[in-house]
Amino acid sequence: MNKIGYLTGILLLSAIITSAIALSSLENLALVYGLTSMGAIVGFVLVLVIYFTQPENPQTLMTIYAVVEGMFIGGLSSVLEIFFPGLILQAVFGTAILCAVMYGLYASKVIRPTPTFNKIVYSLVLTIVLLYLISFIMQLFGAQMPFLHDKGPIGIGFSILVLAVGGFMLISDFGFIESSVSYGAPKKFEWYAAFGLLITLIWIYIEMVRLIVKLRSD
C-alpha cells in the first residue's frame, strides 16, 4: 500500500503540474504537446526496460515512470478538457467506480484470478496492445482502424470492452499481490506489485477518457 501510494502520488503531482501549465495559457499548448509525447514514449520504453531487466532496486526507474506518465495523462487530459469541460472529473470518477467494483468482486470472491482466468486476461490484453500498436503504425501512413477511434456504436462498444478487460486485469493484479504475500516473495516484489497495479490504473483512466470523448462528440 505504501508503494502504490507513493507511485500514485508522484503520478498525480506530475499530472497536476502539467495540467496547470496547459490550462494557465493557450500559449503553453506547444510545450504541453511536447511533454505529453515525451511522457508517452519514455513511459513505454521504461515499461520494457523494467519488465525485461527486472532490476533488484526498481524504485528509481518506477519513480521516473510515474513522473513521465503523469506528464502524459496530465497533458492529454488538460488539452481534452478545453474541448470537453468536465472530462477530467468524469474520467477520474469513472475510474474510481470501476476500481471499487472490481475490488469488491475480488474481496467477496465473486471473481477469482485462477490460472485459466489470468491466461485469458493476459491474452486479451496482449491482443488489445497489438491492435493499438498496429493502429499507431497505420496512422503514420495516414490510415487508421475506424473501430478503435470511431464515435459510433462499434467504437463505443470497443472502449467498453477494453474497460472490462482493464477491470479484469485489476483482479489479476490483486491476485498477484495476495499470492506474493502468501508465498513470502522477496521484498522487491512490493515495488513490482505496485508498478503493475499503477500501469493498469493508468490504462483504465486513459480508456475512460477515450470513452467519454466518444460519447460526448457530436
ZATIKE-875584 format. One line per 10 residues: number of its first residue (from 1); for each residue x, y, z of N, C-alpha, C. Coordinates in steps of 0.02 Angstrom, whole numbers. Layout:
BEGIN
NUM) X:Y:Z:X:Y:Z:X:Y:Z; ...
END
This chain:
BEGIN
1) 41:-60:0:0:0:0:43:63:0; 99:60:38:145:118:38:174:131:-31; 192:77:-65:223:84:-131:174:111:-182; 113:83:-184:64:108:-233:43:179:-216; 41:195:-151:25:263:-130:79:312:-152; 141:291:-145:197:334:-166:196:346:-241; 191:292:-281:193:298:-353:132:337:-379; 74:325:-350:14:361:-371:20:435:-353; 48:449:-295:58:519:-275:104:556:-323; 159:524:-343:205:554:-391:170:565:-458
11) 131:516:-479:94:521:-542:46:580:-540; 7:585:-487:-43:639:-482:-9:707:-478; 45:713:-441:81:777:-437:106:798:-505; 136:752:-542:161:767:-609:103:787:-655; 47:751:-650:-11:765:-692:-41:834:-677; -45:850:-613:-73:915:-592:-29:972:-617; 37:965:-610:83:1018:-633:77:1027:-709; 75:971:-746:68:975:-818:2:1007:-838; -52:988:-804:-118:1017:-819:-119:1092:-803; -87:1111:-748:-85:1182:-730:-49:1223:-783
21) 5:1195:-810:42:1229:-863:-2:1237:-925; -38:1183:-941:-80:1184:-1002:-138:1232:-995; -172:1232:-938:-233:1271:-930:-219:1344:-911; -156:1360:-894:-141:1429:-875:-141:1476:-935; -123:1450:-993:-121:1491:-1054:-119:1447:-1116; -156:1468:-1167:-156:1431:-1230:-87:1432:-1263; -47:1481:-1245:20:1486:-1273:65:1428:-1250; 45:1394:-1197:85:1339:-1170:68:1272:-1203; 19:1271:-1248:-3:1207:-1276:52:1171:-1314; 95:1209:-1349:150:1177:-1386:196:1140:-1337
31) 211:1172:-1280:253:1141:-1229:219:1078:-1202; 154:1084:-1190:116:1028:-1163:114:969:-1211; 105:984:-1275:107:931:-1326:174:894:-1323; 228:932:-1314:294:901:-1309:300:858:-1248; 276:883:-1190:279:844:-1128:237:781:-1133; 178:788:-1166:134:730:-1173:166:676:-1216; 194:697:-1272:227:648:-1317:287:616:-1284; 327:656:-1250:386:629:-1216:365:581:-1161; 313:598:-1124:289:555:-1071:266:487:-1097; 230:488:-1154:205:425:-1183:263:381:-1206
41) 311:411:-1241:366:372:-1270:413:346:-1216; 433:391:-1170:480:371:-1117:446:320:-1071; 382:330:-1057:346:283:-1015:344:213:-1044; 331:209:-1109:329:144:-1143:398:110:-1141; 450:149:-1153:518:121:-1151:536:96:-1081; 516:134:-1030:532:114:-961:496:50:-941; 434:41:-965:399:-22:-950:438:-81:-978; 462:-74:-1040:500:-128:-1071:565:-141:-1033; 600:-87:-1015:664:-94:-979:653:-129:-912; 603:-107:-874:590:-136:-808:567:-209:-815
51) 526:-222:-865:500:-290:-874:555:-339:-893; 598:-319:-938:649:-366:-964:712:-370:-920; 728:-316:-884:789:-318:-843:776:-338:-771; 714:-328:-746:697:-348:-678:750:-325:-627; 762:-259:-622:815:-234:-577:799:-250:-504; 852:-260:-465:844:-275:-393:815:-216:-355; 833:-155:-376:808:-95:-344:772:-52:-397; 709:-68:-410:675:-36:-466:641:30:-450; 646:53:-386:607:111:-367:625:175:-406; 689:182:-424:709:242:-461:676:244:-530
61) 681:188:-566:650:185:-633:575:191:-628; 545:162:-577:472:166:-569:450:237:-551; 491:271:-513:476:341:-496:478:384:-559; 528:374:-600:534:411:-663:473:395:-707; 453:331:-708:394:312:-747:332:350:-723; 323:354:-657:265:390:-630:266:463:-650; 326:493:-651:332:563:-671:313:573:-744; 341:533:-789:329:543:-860:257:523:-879; 229:473:-845:160:455:-860:113:509:-833; 132:541:-779:93:598:-755:93:655:-806
71) 151:666:-838:155:715:-892:108:696:-949; 107:631:-965:66:607:-1021:-8:616:-1007; -32:588:-951:-104:592:-938:-126:663:-919; -80:700:-887:-97:769:-870:-103:812:-932; -56:804:-979:-60:842:-1041:-119:823:-1083; -130:758:-1091:-186:733:-1130:-253:756:-1101; -260:749:-1036:-323:767:-1003:-337:842:-1008; -286:883:-996:-296:955:-996:-314:982:-1065; -283:954:-1117:-299:976:-1185:-372:957:-1202; -391:896:-1185:-459:874:-1199:-510:911:-1155
81) -489:931:-1096:-533:969:-1051:-555:1034:-1083; -512:1063:-1124:-528:1126:-1157:-588:1117:-1204; -591:1059:-1237:-645:1046:-1285:-704:1010:-1253; -691:975:-1199:-745:938:-1164:-743:955:-1090; -769:1013:-1070:-766:1034:-1000:-796:981:-953; -761:969:-899:-785:920:-850:-759:849:-864; -722:840:-918:-698:774:-937:-653:742:-884; -607:781:-856:-560:753:-807:-598:725:-747; -645:764:-720:-683:741:-662:-723:678:-679; -753:677:-737:-792:618:-758:-747:557:-764
91) -688:565:-794:-642:509:-804:-616:483:-737; -598:528:-692:-574:508:-626:-629:471:-588; -690:498:-590:-747:468:-556:-761:399:-585; -761:393:-651:-775:329:-683:-722:278:-667; -658:299:-667:-604:253:-650:-609:229:-578; -626:275:-533:-633:257:-462:-689:207:-452; -745:217:-486:-802:171:-479:-784:102:-505; -752:99:-563:-733:34:-592:-685:-3:-545; -636:33:-518:-588:2:-473:-622:-24:-410; -668:16:-382:-703:-3:-321:-746:-65:-334
101) -780:-67:-391:-822:-125:-408:-780:-188:-415; -724:-183:-450:-682:-242:-461:-650:-265:-396; -631:-219:-353:-604:-239:-289:-657:-273:-246; -719:-247:-250:-774:-278:-213:-786:-349:-238; -785:-360:-304:-794:-426:-332:-738:-473:-312; -677:-446:-308:-620:-487:-288:-624:-504:-213; -637:-453:-172:-637:-464:-100:-693:-512:-79; -750:-509:-114:-806:-553:-98:-800:-621:-131; -745:-630:-169:-730:-694:-204:-781:-712:-257; -816:-662:-283:-861:-673:-339:-820:-691:-401
111) -763:-656:-410:-716:-671:-465:-649:-686:-434; -619:-742:-453:-554:-761:-427:-504:-767:-484; -443:-744:-475:-392:-747:-528:-361:-816:-534; -397:-864:-559:-370:-931:-569:-319:-929:-626; -277:-980:-633:-229:-982:-688:-263:-975:-756; -320:-1007:-766:-356:-1001:-829:-381:-931:-840; -408:-901:-787:-432:-832:-790:-375:-785:-811; -318:-793:-779:-261:-749:-794:-237:-758:-866; -235:-820:-890:-213:-832:-958:-259:-797:-1008; -324:-801:-996:-372:-768:-1041:-363:-693:-1039
121) -356:-665:-979:-349:-593:-971:-285:-569:-1004; -229:-603:-993:-166:-583:-1022:-168:-587:-1099; -203:-637:-1124:-210:-644:-1197:-250:-585:-1226; -303:-566:-1191:-344:-510:-1214:-304:-445:-1210; -266:-436:-1157:-225:-376:-1150:-174:-372:-1206; -141:-427:-1220:-91:-428:-1274:-124:-413:-1341; -183:-440:-1353:-219:-426:-1416:-235:-352:-1423; -259:-322:-1369:-276:-250:-1370:-214:-208:-1382; -159:-225:-1348:-96:-188:-1357:-73:-192:-1430; -77:-251:-1459:-57:-260:-1529:-101:-219:-1576
131) -166:-217:-1561:-212:-177:-1603:-193:-103:-1600; -177:-79:-1540:-158:-8:-1534:-92:6:-1569; -45:-41:-1565:19:-31:-1599:9:-31:-1675; -33:-76:-1700:-47:-77:-1772:-82:-13:-1793; -129:10:-1751:-163:73:-1766:-115:132:-1769; -66:133:-1722:-17:187:-1721:25:186:-1784; 47:126:-1805:87:120:-1866:46:142:-1927; -18:123:-1929:-61:143:-1984:-69:219:-1988; -74:251:-1929:-81:323:-1927:-20:358:-1956; 39:328:-1948:100:357:-1976:97:361:-2052
141) 56:317:-2081:48:315:-2154:-19:344:-2177; -51:381:-2132:-113:416:-2149:-175:374:-2149; -173:315:-2118:-232:272:-2113:-247:258:-2040; -305:229:-2026:-322:212:-1957:-376:158:-1955; -380:125:-1897:-432:75:-1886:-494:111:-1861; -548:112:-1900:-608:151:-1881:-637:130:-1814; -640:65:-1800:-675:43:-1740:-637:62:-1676; -572:77:-1681:-535:97:-1622:-551:169:-1602; -564:211:-1650:-574:282:-1637:-643:307:-1656; -684:264:-1685:-750:284:-1708:-794:303:-1649
151) -833:356:-1657:-878:378:-1604:-947:345:-1609; -955:300:-1658:-1017:263:-1665:-1021:204:-1618; -1074:162:-1626:-1084:105:-1581:-1025:57:-1577; -992:45:-1634:-936:-3:-1634:-878:25:-1593; -861:88:-1604:-806:119:-1567:-821:123:-1493; -883:141:-1475:-903:145:-1405:-902:75:-1373; -927:27:-1410:-927:-42:-1385:-856:-68:-1374; -811:-50:-1419:-741:-72:-1411:-711:-42:-1348; -723:22:-1335:-696:53:-1274:-724:21:-1211; -789:4:-1213:-819:-30:-1155:-787:-98:-1145
161) -773:-134:-1200:-739:-198:-1196:-669:-190:-1166; -633:-140:-1188:-566:-128:-1162:-569:-112:-1087; -618:-73:-1066:-625:-57:-995:-641:-120:-955; -681:-164:-983:-696:-227:-949:-633:-269:-940; -592:-272:-993:-529:-309:-989:-483:-276:-937; -482:-210:-936:-442:-174:-886:-465:-191:-816; -532:-195:-807:-558:-214:-741:-537:-285:-721; -539:-331:-770:-517:-399:-756:-442:-402:-741; -404:-357:-773:-333:-354:-759:-321:-332:-687; -364:-290:-660:-358:-271:-589:-366:-332:-545
171) -412:-377:-563:-422:-438:-524:-357:-479:-524; -325:-484:-583:-261:-520:-588:-207:-486:-545; -207:-419:-545:-158:-382:-504:-169:-396:-430; -232:-394:-409:-247:-408:-338:-225:-479:-320; -237:-526:-366:-217:-595:-353:-142:-602:-348; -106:-566:-390:-32:-569:-388:-7:-543:-322; -36:-489:-298:-16:-460:-234:-29:-509:-178; -89:-538:-176:-107:-584:-123:-63:-646:-124; -52:-675:-183:-11:-736:-187:62:-722:-169; 87:-662:-187:156:-645:-171:165:-641:-95
181) 115:-613:-61:118:-610:12:115:-680:42; 70:-721:15:60:-789:42:123:-831:36; 158:-824:-20:218:-864:-32:282:-831:-6; 275:-775:27:334:-741:55:383:-719:3; 359:-686:-49:402:-663:-103:452:-611:-76; 510:-603:-110:560:-554:-88:531:-484:-84; 562:-443:-43:538:-375:-29:530:-333:-91; 573:-344:-142:570:-302:-203:504:-311:-241; 470:-368:-229:408:-380:-265:352:-333:-243; 362:-299:-186:314:-247:-167:312:-193:-221
191) 372:-175:-246:376:-124:-298:345:-149:-363; 358:-212:-381:331:-238:-444:255:-246:-441; 230:-264:-382:157:-268:-374:125:-199:-381; 155:-149:-350:129:-81:-354:135:-54:-425; 190:-71:-458:202:-48:-527:149:-77:-574; 136:-142:-569:86:-174:-611:17:-144:-600; 0:-131:-537:-65:-100:-522:-69:-30:-550; -14:8:-545:-13:76:-572:-23:76:-647; 9:31:-683:1:27:-756:-71:14:-774; -103:-32:-738:-173:-48:-751:-218:12:-738
201) -206:48:-684:-246:107:-667:-239:161:-721; -178:171:-745:-167:220:-798:-204:200:-861; -199:136:-879:-233:110:-939:-309:121:-934; -338:105:-876:-410:113:-867:-429:187:-873; -390:231:-842:-406:303:-846:-404:328:-917; -352:309:-955:-346:332:-1024:-404:307:-1066; -422:244:-1057:-478:217:-1096:-544:249:-1074; -550:267:-1011:-609:302:-987:-614:370:-1020; -558:404:-1028:-556:468:-1062:-579:459:-1135; -553:408:-1168:-571:394:-1237:-646:381:-1244
211) -674:343:-1197:-745:327:-1200:-787:391:-1191; -768:433:-1143:-806:494:-1131:-803:540:-1192; -744:546:-1223:-738:587:-1283:-784:560:-1338; -786:495:-1347:-830:466:-1398:-903:480:-1383; -923:473:-1320:-992:484:-1301:-1013:557:-1308; -966:603:-1297:-983:674:-1299:-969:708:-1365; -939:671:-1412:-925:700:-1478:-991:707:-1517; -996:761:-1555:-1057:773:-1596:-1058:726:-1656
END
